[in-house]
Amino acid sequence: MSTPALQLTGIGKSFGDVLALRGVDLSVQPGTVHCILGENGAGKSTLCNVVYGGLRPDTGTMTLAGRRYAPGSPAAAMADGVAMVHQHFSLIGTMTVAENLLLTGRGLRLRRAELRTRLDRLADDYHLRIDPDALVSAMPIGARQKVEIVKALLTDPALILLDEPTGVLDPGEIDALIETCQALAAAGKAVVLVTHKLGEVARVADAATVLRGGEVAGGGRMSELTIPQLTTAMVGRPVSELGPVLAAGVGAESDGGAMPERRATGPVVLGLRGVRATRADGSVALSGVGLDVRAGEIVGIAGVEGNGQSELVAVLSGATRPESGTVTLGDADITSASPAQRTRLGLGVVPEDRHREAMVAELSLSENLFLGRLHRFRRMGLLDRRRMDAAAGDLIEQFSVRTPGPGTSMGSLSGGNQQKVVLARELSTENLQCLVAAQPTRGLDIGAVEFVLNQLRGCASAGNGVLVVSSEIPELLALCDRIFVSYRGALLGPVDTAAATAGQRIGELMTGTAA
Ligand SMILES: Nc1ncnc2c1ncn2[C@@H]1O[C@H](COP(=O)(O)OP(=O)(O)OP(=O)(O)O)[C@@H](O)[C@H]1O
């Protein structure tokens, strides 16, 4: 075996009382893709940030290509040949791709013409073609992700860390990213890929390491490992106990039982009639959409990113006012209602961009759980924090949020745990009639995905309507009574989810190749 591109020995890192990493040993070979797996809060991002110089480890040592390595900052890590693509995007939306890259490349003294040559080379070598003149805010999420990767590669790193890059991508974009990772490894670079998706691990990893509670819980070369072994190390229980959707995802049998059967017999709780909306650039986002969601049913919306799904959720949440058409919740016309009024009327919304739209990083977990509902805990004008924290404690336990307690700041939770908090809040909306959930399982570990799917089923079984917008077709098929496909601002379908060909039919509608 050659000298490892990266070697970690006994790395430990705490945040106050939270031991995020304990005694982590890791060896990444050059020319390989090394996947890091683990439940939400297992320490994956912390590990990447330690290697990238954003965090200093409390214990342990690192070597890079055999040389002692202790970066004091990301700039120092970059100078040593390490690059990182973070979970959250860092591009400036009001600037073009080239402007963003030149800003990053300042330290490299890149000139505009030289940048174009470099971009052409990266496009050829790593399947990363991007339009330098495109305005970032107008680009779909998958294209922005590519720009983030290009930005990281401009320094020609020997080691590149990708922290959950595929969470926001659709299947076609994931295929492209996998090709990029393989091309990077073929060029001799070491790629560290954090992911929750075991299908990707099976396709792309040469080696894998599982973190659990900040410790290495398993891993090795993929030629000597199976996906069910990795899953067991990750969740700490046998794969046979996973539910059917997830077991299928890891290629295992399950005794998790059949899907519950439900009938859509209730009244319409959420209704859209002739809803039209346009984007900032004047293009049509929703072209007269009509949809009914009934009490007790789960309706799914699939679609390739950029076909109107995000705008549909924005219209439902009250973030965007439609140009024409109506939206009703139960008997109430909520077309012009504010987000807060919608919450009071019983609409729960889990937006796609939770980080920006659904949480306040500086506030505590408790405050985030009861945002807009603090009146419940007021007594004679004063906030009864003890009662609020106790109620938060119940939700934290119910949703297995990994945190020291309800007073912890929301921003210090791991990405997946932040998401669980938003779900917990919206599912516990008072007088809930309908829940709208955009990409509800994005960024969650497989145990948490199973939990969320069961919560959504439970929400419908309790007599609420549920509308799920997701790019995860197997999850939609396992969950929904009816599925529509969002295509160029219209809803196509519904697709009969009981039909054996449902998945194929959805794929055809998504890509516009349906007869
Ligand atoms: N800046 C911080 N301050 C306090 N605690 C932190 C901070 N960053 C991370 N943590 C804690 O360290 C632990 C590990 O978090 P980390 O983000 O590394 O997990 P992760 O495996 O990347 O999770 P996810 O899959 O949800 O993104 C968590 O308990 C998290 O709350």
The ligand as an ORCA input file, in Angstrom:
! r2SCAN-3c Opt
* xyz 0 1
  N     -19.962     24.499     16.503
  C     -20.523     23.579     17.283
  N     -20.879     23.866     18.561
  C     -21.436     22.942     19.366
  N     -21.681     21.664     18.997
  C     -21.346     21.315     17.750
  C     -20.758     22.249     16.822
  N     -20.551     21.606     15.642
  C     -20.986     20.340     15.818
  N     -21.458     20.159     17.075
  C     -21.988     18.904     17.634
  O     -21.069     17.862     17.345
  C     -21.769     16.654     17.002
  C     -21.310     16.181     15.627
  O     -21.841     17.068     14.643
  P     -21.529     16.927     13.086
  O     -22.101     18.139     12.413
  O     -20.101     16.628     12.904
  O     -22.390     15.633     12.711
  P     -22.661     14.952     11.270
  O     -22.258     13.519     11.402
  O     -22.014     15.744     10.206
  O     -24.253     15.031     11.184
  P     -25.297     15.259      9.934
  O     -25.380     13.973      9.199
  O     -26.590     15.527     10.644
  O     -24.800     16.424      9.130
  C     -23.249     16.986     17.091
  O     -23.706     16.573     18.359
  C     -23.287     18.498     16.969
  O     -24.417     19.022     17.646
*
